[in-house]
Amino acid sequence: MSSSYQYFPLPASNGGAGEGTFAGKSTINRLANRRPLLVGVFLAFLCFLSGFWVDRAFFSNGGYDSFAAEAAWREQMMQAQGPPPLPPAPASPPSGHMPPSVNLPPPPLPPPSSPLADVSITYTSTNTAASANGDDIPNLVHFVRQLNRDKKTNAPGPLKFEFRHFLAYYSAHMHLKPDRITIWSDATPDIIERARVEGDEYTKAVLRIPNLHLEYVEMPNATATGTKIELYAHKSDFVRTRVMAEHGGMYFDDDAWVLKDLAPLRKAGFDNVFGRQWGNDICQAFWMAKPKNDLMQAWSRLQETQFNGDWVRASNELISRLVYDFSHYGHGRNALILEQDAFFPGMWHAGADGLQMFYKVHNKPDGKPEPMGATPTSVDEAVSSYIHDRDWGWRRDWRLTYVIHGFSNAVRAEKAEWMFDQYKSFTPRYVLARKANIARALYPALQDALRSGILQISL
């Protein structure tokens, strides 16, 4: 539709004809000779009328004709797009503040004699300075190790570590070079000292790892709402979440083995870094967190009310749902979630894509060369050496994997020791032979531990 308004430019400043003409030009000149002031007023009035008419004609053809119509249009846009974003929350809310989106009453602080008293847990939810200004996730490593206890007397057994535990602690030491490795345990100082003197070769080796410390913590027996916590795994779930909410860093199960440095992920700018396992849920056998970040505080507090004894309700299931709730909360960088290969390749059943993929010994050579070739040093090299149809045989490509959770307890539960063949179990000889995928992955850490003298064994 063509516009209905016409263009009437002002006359040229020298009094000559401009691009357009005014219909009353001669009359204006006569008035100008006699009444300069009247001419000015008259011209101003003409300009006002011309501008008003042009403006009305433009908006009539542009889709709305009044301020009321414009207001209605804006209302339509608001309904389609949602309300404008709220201003950012202050960097340091007052102590005790809980974000409105969480809206949970804090459970009471544990009294001095209650479980976890020594962890110095607080329930204050604030954006700490570290979280607000984008500092890195701290280079701290946490494990939880519980003593076996007599079922009748609850008397604690000795502190004992297996070879698989040693490799978890040592691979973290080797690849991460952490500021501190903390094993949170209910082992008292006298039990630890006895292990240092009388322990087996793997227990002594663990206690020789540089910068490794055992911190005493009572294992919780009940939630703040009175629900009993009976299984070792559930007790560990509560300790790990509270420790990470308070201190931040990296939590590992003691069969989660590190394959390479995690600094790029620690420095990615997210408050938390998680990985998905088979089935798409987040797994909390390993994750990373900044201290006192809001997502971790919410998880820790909700465990107290959501735990009901189900296997993963207050752990994997709870955090898998919370990351959606916090996906647009605050600064929007609450969680980075990586694909399954990053931390949790494989599964916990005994099938070919589960435990057999990890542990099965392959004694017969498949005639294929080891596929772990050199990393390309240039684009030209990557292009010239590219092979599309790669045949890895039984070998798994670990290059995208940072951490392997080995589901080692599932080996016993599935009675799958047959996978170790002549090696019988998960031993140094088994790893050094590199006839299984998990052995290939962990060989560098074991080799380094033997060369350093931290692990002293006869082969």
Buried (B, 14 or more C-beta within 10 A) or exposed (E): EEEEBEEBEEBEEEEEEEEEEBEEEEEBEEBBEEEEEEBEEBBEEBEEEBEEBBEEBEBBEEEEEEEEEEEEEEEEEEEEEEEEEEEEBEEEBEEEBBBEEBEBEBBEEBEEEBBBBEBEBBBBBBBBEBBBEEBBBBBBBBBBBBBEBEEEEEEBEBBBBBBBBBBBBBBBBBBBEBEBBBBBBBBBEEBBEBBBEEBEBBBBBBBBBEEBEBBBBBBBEBBBEEBEBEEBEBBBBBBBBBBBBBBBBBBBBBBBBBBBEBBEBBEEEBBBBBBBBBEEBBBBBBBBBBBBBBBBBBBBBBBBBBBEEEEBBBBBBBBBBBBEEBEEBBBEBBBBBBEBBBBBBBBBBBEEEBBBBBBBBBEEEEEEEEEEEEEEEEEEEEEEEEEEEEEEEBBBEBEEBBBBBBBBEBBEEBEBBEBBBEBEBBBBEBBBBBBBBBBBBBBBBBEBBBEBEBBEEEE
